[in-house]
Amino acid sequence: MTDAVSRAAELLAGHRDSIDRLDAILVYTLAERFKQTQAVGRLKAEHDLPPSDMAREANQIERLEWLSKEADLDPQFAKKFLAFIIQEVIQHHNQHQK
């Protein structure tokens, strides 16, 4: 291998290591988020509150759009990602209502 190819392989390995660490952070962060939303779902069920809160969802989408722009992340991707998470949370909240 040439020096340039060896250096590229080293850089690639470093990037992949970083990606792997970030993936772990994402998984643990999502797990913690869902623990909190499960607690919210149980609380809503105990007090006969609706599983979804459209005003909060709209605020969160707006907030996430702003955050994604600040972080230089595609806002449309961020909105899709949050919509997926909200859908999962509402499904969990509906299960608590039963």
N, C-alpha and C positions, 0 to 999 in steps of 0.2 A: 504494500500500500504506500501511496505517496504521503508526504507530510500533510498536504492539504486534506486528503481523504481521512487520514487518521485524526486530524484536528476536527473535521466535520463530524466524525463518529463520536468523538468525545463530547462535542457540543450537543449532539443529538441525544446522547445518553443523559446529559445534564438536564436538558429540557424535559425528557421523559420522566426523570426522577421528580422533577418539580410538578409535572402534571399528575403523577401518581399521588404525591402529597396533597395536592389541591383536590383531587377526587375524594380522598379520605376525609378532608375537611368538609366537603360538600355533603357526603353521606352522613357524617356525624351531626352536621348542622341541620340537615333535613330531619334526622331522627329526633333531635331535640325540639325542633319546630312542631313536629307531629305529636310529641308528648304534650306540648303546651296546648295544641288545638284539641287533643283528646280531652284534656282537663276542661277546656271551654265547652266542649260538647256535653260532657257529663253535667256541668253546671247548668247549661241551657236546658237539658232534659229534666233536671231536678226542679227547675223553676218554670217549666213549661214555656220556655222561650223558643222562638222559631229557629230552625237550624241555620238559616242564612240571614245575613244582614247586608242588604243591597247597598246601603249608604256606605258602610265600612268597606265593602268590596270596591266600590267606585273610588273611594279615597285611597285605598291601597294601590289600585291600578295607577292612579294619578301619581302617587308617591313613588312607585316603582319606576314609572316612566321617567320621572325627574332623576332618580338615583341612577338609572341606566345611562342617561345622557351624561351625568357627572362622571360615571365610571368608563365612559366610552364603550358602552355595550349597546348593541342594536336594540332600541326600545321595543320594536315589534317582537323580537325574540323574548325579551323580558316579560312583555304582556302575555304572550303565549304560555310561558313558563309559569307565571303567577296564576293564570286561568286554570292550568292543569292542577296546580296545588290547591286552589280554592275548590275546584270540583271534587278532589279527593277529600278535603276537609268536610265539605257539605255532606258527602256520602257517609263519612264517619259520624257526623252529627245526626244524620237521619237514622243511623243504626242505634244511636243512643236513645233516640226518641221512642223506639219500638219497645 
